[in-house]
């Protein structure tokens, strides 16, 4: 009995949309086309998606003479066969709007596949012999709107602890902008490109609105030229990019001797202008001088007055928004190392007597000052204690006013016996008079110490999942706990020991706006910071409506029905007159997953 072909019964418009994302080979062989192969359905999808896996010929690098020539001929024959098939796919398609090339390689053969001609010589990316140039020069590709080029290897390693990116140079192919359709291109996505060759003449990419570079190496001036050439470039996503910077020529001789290097040092500051950018994401971008093995943590100035969303993941560095974006709605900051560690120092350091005694503290809060207009902030740091502003004079100088901030998520590591992590939390509460939604994820230092800097973001959400999974069903079926002033409980159990920065202080948001509180921590002692925070917010957040809690190492059903309920019920006795009741709930399962955005 023949299997019923249900896909063939779908309307053409839906099938075209499915085929839009399918690799050309799989799309051509799919059963959905078996009854309608002679129709123009495949050709009219608007997309050509090319994929190939390049295998390593093991004996190629151990052979000589005629044997080597024969193996190389076989290798390039396979490459030429792929190019011919790709050209045929382009020629057969009607009105191509999307072109995707994805090359998966085994170590050592990628660049030979893309850049070498049949004689084994490296071809220039500006010449038509390279694979990418050949495909982009095809007449059918002259009006594409979306271009995705990705080279992916099975053994790539990009990250190391304490580094933004491990490799000095990233990328396996070069791209000349002269092959891109300037009048129609809307989306450009490059993975593993090691050089973007600028145009010799001024060309404007009038419709280019989105650019994503991932695992690439690019010169800063070339990147800036491309951004300038795209007046409608609203989304810029740079991930694991090595940005090489031309050395400055005005450095003093004394500076050169201090660096023990005859080559000019990289500049201490760089400027990136993104006038049309609405979304800017900088994840693990390493700014490097051309000849420097160890990158300097240069200061970065961003010109993006229209910015609405900003994402930064990397080392703490001097960072300036000039001018400050007034319509910023979301900011996501993940700092995984200070700027003044031994291997990551600013160039041209001052004499010790002239240096700021708290450079990281000043750098951190001035970074936040430039995004103070945001409505939502997600902040991830290695050590909460490092961001605590202790003196009143420093608070007046450094703390920004988050006048629009409604949602704040703070995630960080703290020392179990430390006393200043709570001060850091207090600093943020003081800055946020209209805060409505607060989430705090805490990790103690003895557990955070085992983490690599690039793993912190998922640690709190994934630890002790087995205990949680056993009880999540019971929690989902349980009624939420309502806490009000009439509940009974042991008042003494709600006694809050002194919490530095929080106790005996008043915060405007706790009295007028904070409606939802989420707290995630590992319950180790009855007086740990997480427990103290539960008691503090229960007593002082007078308009609170919901409190969501997860203690990590205990079954949620046991936790919610015993100690925490008692603490909260008892603490409610000390709530101010007129304070509203609130619901006590576990953190939802989706909230415990690794979040990549808001």
C-alpha positions in Angstrom: 0.0 0.0 0.0 1.4 3.4 -1.0 2.1 5.9 1.7 -0.3 8.8 1.6 1.6 11.9 0.4 0.2 14.5 2.7 2.7 17.2 1.8 1.7 17.2 -1.8 -1.8 18.2 -0.7 -0.5 21.5 0.8 -1.1 24.7 -1.2 1.7 25.9 -3.4 2.2 29.1 -1.4 3.0 27.1 1.8 5.2 24.6 0.0 7.2 27.5 -1.5 7.7 28.8 2.0 9.0 25.4 3.2 11.3 25.1 0.2 12.6 28.6 0.8 14.6 27.1 3.8 15.5 23.7 2.3 19.0 22.9 0.9 18.8 22.6 -2.8 19.7 18.9 -2.9 17.1 17.9 -0.3 14.5 20.2 -1.8 14.9 18.6 -5.2 14.5 15.1 -3.8 11.8 15.6 -1.3 8.6 13.6 -1.7 6.5 16.7 -1.6 7.6 17.3 -5.2 7.2 13.7 -6.4 3.8 14.3 -8.0 4.5 17.8 -9.2 8.1 17.7 -10.2 7.5 19.2 -13.6 5.8 22.2 -12.0 7.8 25.3 -11.4 7.3 25.0 -7.7 10.9 24.5 -6.6 12.2 27.1 -9.1 9.7 29.7 -7.8 10.6 29.5 -4.1 12.9 32.5 -4.4 15.7 30.8 -2.5 18.8 28.8 -3.4 20.4 27.1 -0.4 23.7 25.5 -1.2 25.5 23.1 1.2 28.5 20.9 0.9 30.8 18.9 3.2 34.4 18.9 2.3 36.3 15.8 3.4 40.0 15.7 4.0 42.1 13.6 1.7 44.5 12.1 4.3 47.3 11.1 1.9 47.3 14.5 0.2 49.8 16.1 2.7 52.0 13.0 3.0 52.5 12.4 -0.8 54.8 13.9 -3.4 55.3 14.0 -7.1 52.7 12.4 -9.4 50.7 10.9 -6.5 50.2 14.3 -4.9 49.2 15.8 -8.3 46.7 13.0 -8.7 45.2 13.5 -5.3 45.0 17.3 -5.7 43.3 16.8 -9.1 40.7 14.6 -7.4 40.2 17.3 -4.7 39.7 20.1 -7.2 37.5 18.0 -9.4 35.1 17.6 -6.4 35.3 21.3 -5.9 34.6 22.1 -9.5 31.7 19.6 -9.6 30.1 21.4 -6.6 30.5 24.8 -8.4 29.0 23.4 -11.6 26.0 22.0 -9.6 25.6 25.3 -7.8 25.6 27.2 -11.0 23.0 24.9 -12.4 20.8 25.4 -9.4 21.1 29.2 -9.8 20.3 29.0 -13.5 17.2 26.8 -12.9 15.7 29.1 -10.3 13.4 32.0 -11.0 13.9 35.4 -9.4 16.3 34.5 -6.6 15.9 36.7 -3.5 17.9 34.5 -1.0 21.2 32.9 -1.5 22.8 30.7 1.2 26.2 29.0 0.9 27.2 26.7 3.8 30.5 24.8 3.6 31.3 22.3 6.3 34.9 21.2 6.3 37.3 19.0 8.0 40.4 20.6 9.3 42.9 21.8 6.8 40.9 21.8 3.6 38.5 24.8 3.8 40.5 27.6 2.3 42.0 25.4 -0.4 38.4 24.5 -1.4 37.2 28.1 -1.5 40.3 30.1 -2.7 42.6 27.9 -4.7 42.3 27.4 -8.4 42.9 24.1 -10.2 46.6 24.8 -10.3 46.8 24.8 -6.5 47.5 28.6 -6.5 45.6 30.9 -4.2 43.3 33.1 -6.2 42.5 36.6 -5.2 39.0 37.2 -3.8 38.7 40.0 -6.3 39.1 37.6 -9.1 36.4 35.4 -10.5 38.3 32.1 -9.8 37.3 31.9 -6.2 34.1 29.8 -5.4 32.3 32.7 -3.7 33.2 35.2 -6.5 32.0 32.7 -9.1 28.6 32.2 -7.4 28.0 35.9 -6.7 29.0 36.8 -10.3 26.3 34.5 -11.7 23.5 36.5 -13.5 20.8 34.9 -11.4 22.5 36.3 -8.2 22.6 39.9 -9.3 19.4 40.9 -7.5 19.5 38.9 -4.3 18.1 40.5 -1.2 19.5 38.1 1.4 23.0 36.7 1.4 24.3 34.1 3.9 27.9 32.8 3.7 29.0 30.3 6.3 32.1 28.2 6.6 32.0 25.8 9.5 34.6 23.4 10.8 34.3 20.5 13.1 37.3 21.4 15.3 37.0 25.2 15.7 37.8 26.5 19.2 37.1 30.2 19.7 36.8 30.7 23.5 39.1 30.5 26.5 38.6 31.6 30.1 39.2 35.3 30.7 39.3 35.9 26.9 36.8 37.5 24.6 38.0 35.3 21.8 40.9 32.8 21.9 42.2 33.0 18.4 44.3 35.9 17.1 42.8 35.6 13.6 39.4 34.2 12.8 37.9 33.3 9.4 38.6 31.2 6.4 37.6 33.1 3.3 37.7 36.6 1.9 34.8 38.6 0.5 35.0 41.5 -1.9 32.1 43.9 -1.6 32.2 44.6 -5.4 30.4 41.3 -5.9 27.4 42.3 -3.7 24.3 43.7 -5.3 24.2 47.2 -3.8 20.7 48.1 -5.0 18.8 45.1 -3.7 20.7 43.6 -0.8 18.8 43.8 2.5 20.4 41.2 4.8 24.1 40.2 4.9 25.2 37.4 7.2 28.8 36.2 7.2 30.3 33.4 9.3 34.1 32.7 9.4 35.1 35.5 7.0 38.7 36.6 7.5 38.6 39.8 5.4 36.0 42.1 3.9 37.6 43.9 1.0 36.3 47.4 0.6 35.1 49.0 -2.7 37.5 51.1 -4.7 34.7 53.5 -5.5 31.9 54.9 -3.4 28.9 52.6 -3.6 25.8 52.9 -1.4 23.9 49.8 -0.3 20.6 51.6 -0.2 18.4 48.8 1.2 20.9 47.0 3.5 19.1 46.9 6.9 20.6 44.0 8.7 24.2 42.8 9.0 25.5 39.9 11.1 29.2 38.9 11.3 30.1 35.8 13.3 33.6 34.4 13.9 35.1 36.9 11.5 38.2 39.0 11.3 37.7 42.5 10.0 39.7 45.8 10.0 38.0 48.6 11.8 38.2 51.0 8.9 36.7 48.4 6.5 33.9 47.7 8.9 33.2 51.4 9.3 33.3 51.9 5.6 30.6 49.2 5.1 28.4 50.7 7.8 28.8 54.2 6.3 27.8 52.7 2.9 24.5 51.4 4.3 22.4 54.4 5.4 19.4 52.1 6.4 21.5 49.7 8.4 19.2 49.3 11.5 20.5 45.9 12.9 24.2 45.2 13.5 25.1 41.9 15.2 28.9 41.3 15.8 29.7 38.0 17.5 33.2 36.7 18.2 34.8 39.2 15.9 38.5 40.1 15.8 38.5 43.8 14.9 42.0 44.8 13.9 43.0 48.4 14.5 45.6 50.4 12.7 48.3 51.5 15.0 48.5 55.2 15.9 51.5 57.2 14.7 51.5 59.7 17.5 52.7 57.5 20.3 55.8 58.8 22.1 59.1 57.1 22.1 58.8 56.5 25.9 55.6 54.6 25.3 57.3 52.4 22.8 60.1 51.6 25.2 57.6 50.9 28.0 55.9 48.4 25.8 59.2 46.9 24.8 58.0 46.8 21.2 59.3 48.5 18.2 55.9 48.4 16.4 53.4 51.2 17.1 50.9 50.3 19.8 47.2 50.1 19.0 45.1 53.2 19.9 43.8 53.7 23.4 40.3 54.6 22.1 38.3 53.7 19.0 35.1 55.1 17.6 32.4 53.1 15.9 29.7 55.2 14.2 26.3 53.5 13.6 24.1 56.4 12.9 21.1 54.3 11.6 21.4 51.5 14.1 18.3 50.5 16.2 19.7 47.2 17.4 23.5 46.8 18.2 24.9 43.6 19.5 28.6 43.2 20.5 29.3 39.7 21.8 32.9 38.7 22.5 34.4 41.2 20.2 38.2 41.5 20.5 39.8 44.8 19.4 43.4 44.2 18.5 46.4 45.8 17.0 47.8 44.1 13.9 50.9 42.7 15.5 49.9 42.2 19.1 49.4 38.8 20.5 47.9 40.1 23.7 45.0 42.5 23.0 44.7 45.7 24.9 41.3 46.5 26.3 40.8 49.7 24.4 38.0 52.2 25.2 35.1 52.2 22.8 32.9 55.1 21.8 29.7 54.4 20.0 27.7 56.9 17.9 24.2 55.4 17.7 21.6 58.1 18.6 18.7 56.0 17.3 19.5 52.9 19.4 16.6 51.0 20.9 18.3 47.7 21.9 21.9 47.2 23.0 23.7 43.9 23.8 27.3 43.8 25.1 29.2 40.6 26.2 32.8 40.9 27.0 35.5 42.4 29.2 34.7 45.4 31.3 36.1 48.4 29.4 35.6 52.1 29.2 32.5 52.5 27.1 30.8 55.7 25.9 27.6 56.4 24.1 27.9 59.7 22.4 25.2 61.0 22.3 23.3 58.9 24.8 20.3 57.1 23.0 17.1 58.6 24.4 14.8 55.8 23.0 16.7 52.8 24.4 14.2 50.2 25.5 16.4 47.2 26.3 20.1 46.7 27.3 21.8 43.3 28.0 25.2 43.5 29.6 27.4 40.5 30.5 30.8 41.3 31.9 33.1 38.3 32.5 36.3 40.0 33.5 37.7 43.3 34.8 39.6 45.7 32.6 42.8 45.9 34.6 43.8 42.3 34.9 47.5 41.7 34.2 47.0 40.4 30.7 44.3 43.0 29.9 45.6 46.4 30.7 44.9 49.8 29.1 47.8 51.1 27.0 49.8 54.0 28.4 49.1 53.4 32.1 49.5 56.3 34.4 52.0 56.5 37.2 50.6 54.5 40.2 50.1 57.7 42.2 47.9 59.1 39.5 45.7 56.1 39.0 42.2 55.8 40.2 42.1 53.4 43.3 38.9 51.9 42.0 39.2 51.8 38.2 36.8 48.9 37.7 34.1 50.4 39.9 34.3 53.7 38.1 34.4 52.0 34.7 31.4 49.8 35.5 29.1 52.6 36.7 30.1 55.0 34.0 29.2 52.3 31.5 25.8 52.1 33.1 25.4 55.9 33.0 25.5 55.9 29.2 22.5 53.5 29.0 20.5 55.0 31.8 17.5 55.8 29.6 16.7 52.1 29.1 13.4 50.6 30.2 14.7 47.0 30.6 18.2 46.0 31.8 19.7 42.5 32.2 23.0 42.7 34.0 25.4 39.7 34.5 28.7 40.1 36.5 31.3 37.8 37.9 31.4 39.4 41.4 28.6 41.4 42.9 31.0 42.8 45.4 33.0 44.5 42.7 30.1 46.7 41.7 29.2 47.9 45.2 29.6 51.7 45.8 30.2 52.1 49.5 30.6 55.8 50.2 27.9 58.4 49.9 30.3 60.7 47.9 31.0 58.0 45.4 27.2 57.2 45.1 26.5 60.8 44.3 29.2 60.8 41.6 28.7 57.4 40.0 25.2 56.2 40.4 23.0 56.9 37.4 19.3 57.7 37.5 17.3 55.0 35.7 14.2 57.1 35.4 12.6 54.8 32.9 13.8 51.4 34.1 10.8 49.1 34.7 12.4 45.7 34.5 15.8 44.7 36.0 17.5 41.3 36.0 20.7 40.9 38.0 22.8 37.8 37.9 26.1 37.4 39.6 28.5 35.5 42.0 28.9 36.6 45.6 31.0 35.5 48.6 29.0 33.6 51.2 30.4 35.6 54.1 30.7 38.8 52.1 28.9 41.9 53.2 28.9 44.1 50.1 26.9 42.1 47.5 23.7 43.5 49.2 25.2 47.0 48.8 25.4 46.4 45.1 21.7 45.4 45.0 20.9 48.5 47.1 22.8 50.7 44.7 20.6 49.4 41.8 17.4 49.9 43.8 18.4 53.4 44.6 18.9 54.1 40.9 15.5 52.8 39.8 12.6 54.7 41.3 9.9 53.3 38.9 11.1 49.6 38.9 8.1 47.2 38.5 9.8 43.8 37.9 13.0 42.7 39.6 14.8 39.3 39.2 17.9 38.4 41.1 19.9 35.2 40.4 22.6 34.5 42.9 25.5 32.1 42.8 27.9 31.7 45.8 31.6 32.0 45.2 32.5 28.4 46.0 30.2 27.2 43.2 30.9 30.1 40.9 34.6 29.4 41.1 34.3 26.2 39.1 32.8 28.1 36.2 34.6 29.4 33.2 33.7 33.0 32.5 31.9 32.0 29.3 29.7 29.6 31.3 28.3 31.8 34.0 25.2 32.8 32.1 23.7 29.3 32.2 24.9 28.0 35.5 22.3 29.2 37.9 19.5 28.1 35.7 20.8 24.5 35.2 22.1 23.5 38.6 20.2 21.0 40.7 17.6 20.3 37.9 17.0 16.8 39.1 15.5 17.9 42.4 13.4 20.5 40.7 12.1 18.2 38.0 10.8 15.7 40.6 8.6 18.3 42.2 7.7 20.6 39.4 4.5 18.6 38.6 3.3 19.0 42.2 4.0 22.7 42.1 2.1 23.1 38.9 -0.9 21.4 40.5 -0.7 23.3 43.8 -2.6 26.4 44.6 -0.4 29.5 45.0 0.2 30.8 48.5 -1.4 34.2 49.4 0.4 36.1 52.0 -1.5 38.9 53.9 -1.2 40.7 57.2 -3.8 38.3 58.8 -1.6 35.1 58.4 -0.3 33.4 61.4 3.3 32.6 61.9 6.3 32.9 64.2 7.3 36.5 64.1 10.8 35.7 65.4 11.5 33.6 62.4 11.2 36.7 60.2 13.8 38.6 62.1 16.1 40.1 59.5 19.7 40.5 60.5 21.4 43.6 59.4 21.8 43.6 55.6 24.5 46.2 54.6 23.1 48.8 52.2 19.5 47.6 52.6 18.5 47.6 56.3 17.2 50.9 57.6 17.1 52.4 54.1 14.1 53.5 52.1 13.8 52.9 48.3 11.2 54.7 46.3 10.4 51.7 44.0 9.6 49.5 47.0 7.0 51.9 48.2 5.3 52.8 44.9 6.1 50.5 41.9 7.7 47.1 42.5 4.9 44.6 41.7 6.9 41.4 40.8 9.9 39.9 42.5 11.8 36.8 41.4 14.7 35.4 43.4 16.9 32.4 42.6 19.6 31.1 44.8 21.1 28.0 46.4 19.7 27.4 49.9 22.7 26.5 52.1 22.1 28.2 55.4 19.1 29.7 57.0 20.7 33.1 57.1 22.2 33.1 53.6 21.9 36.2 51.4 18.9 34.7 49.5 16.9 34.2 52.7 17.7 37.7 53.9 16.5 39.1 50.7 13.2 37.2 50.9 12.6 38.6 54.4 13.7 42.1 53.4 11.4 42.4 50.3 8.5 40.8 52.2 8.8 43.4 54.9 9.6 46.5 52.7 8.0 46.0 49.3 4.6 47.4 50.2 2.9 47.2 46.8 4.3 43.7 45.9 1.8 41.4 44.1 3.9 38.3 43.2 7.1 36.8 44.7 8.7 33.9 42.7 11.3 31.8 44.4 13.7 28.9 43.6 16.3 27.7 46.1 18.0 25.3 43.7 19.0 22.4 45.9 15.6 21.5 47.5 12.5 20.1 46.0 10.2 23.0 45.3 7.2 21.5 46.9 9.0 21.0 50.2 10.5 24.4 50.0 7.3 26.3 49.2 5.3 24.5 51.9 7.7 24.8 54.8 10.5 27.2 55.5 10.0 30.0 53.0 6.3 30.1 53.5 7.0 30.5 57.2 9.5 33.2 56.7 7.2 35.1 54.4 4.1 34.7 56.5 6.1 35.8 59.6 7.7 38.7 57.8 4.3 40.0 56.7 3.6 40.8 60.3 6.1 43.5 60.1 4.8 45.0 56.9 3.8 48.6 57.0 0.1 49.4 57.6 -1.8 49.4 54.3 0.7 47.1 52.5 -1.0 44.8 50.0 -1.0 41.0 50.1 1.0 39.1 47.5 1.2 35.7 45.9 4.2 33.3 46.6 5.0 31.2 43.5 7.8 29.0 42.2 9.8 30.3 39.3 8.1 29.0 36.2 10.0 26.3 34.2 10.5 28.6 31.3 12.1 31.1 33.5 14.7 28.6 34.7 15.9 27.9 31.2 18.9 29.8 29.8 17.5 33.0 28.5 19.1 34.7 25.5 16.9 37.8 25.6 14.1 39.4 27.5 
